[in-house]
Amino acid sequence: MTAMAHEQSMPIDDDSLLAGFLALDTPEGFHAELVEGEIVVTPPPVGAHEANFSHLVRQVLRLSATDMDVAGNKGLALPGDGRKLRNMTVPDATFAPCDLALFDDAPSWMEPEGVALVAEITSSRAELDREAKRHLYALGGVPLYLLIDREREAVTLHSEPAGRDYRATYSVPYGKPLPLPDPFAFDLHTGRLL
């Protein structure tokens, strides 16, 4: 006998969904996010994802005009769009000026105030990074959202958050430099991205 899974849609209120999300006990290496009312559980990243993360972090720490702290997989609590439900995302990298000491006493899910840039590196659900998270980071007022899109082999910088989106977007294919504005003020080299 074969058991088949059946997806059922059950109404659930925002408070119950958030409580259930916060009570999740994900396996080691996995992380869970609450994105626009959907709980998303992500497995540990593949090697190319981590190589891109390392390439990005090395450049920021070496070349940024402002000394930056970086947190990998830091939980951010972001506003909802028309609902009271918060969104809980875990960017691949979160950068903030060192002088803010933003991560020193931060809770597991911190507000984005003071964050200079969040970065996502696409994996199995690239559309989540391209669309939903872009809107959430803009709603949260995150000044810069950098997307390393492994499927499209492109790097995109979103800036100037305004409501549910960013007013400015600049994209380059792998191999071309991507200018990062203040407080970074350097050209990100993308030639070694995978």
PyMOL commands that set and color helices and strands:
alter all, ss='L'
color gray80, all
select helices_A, chain A and resi 14-22+47-63+98-100+126-139
alter helices_A, ss='H'
color red, helices_A
select strands_A, chain A and resi 31-35+38-42+68-71+75-78+87-89+93-97+109-110+117-121+144-149+154-162+165-173+178-180+186-188
alter strands_A, ss='S'
color yellow, strands_A
deselect
rebuild
show_as cartoon
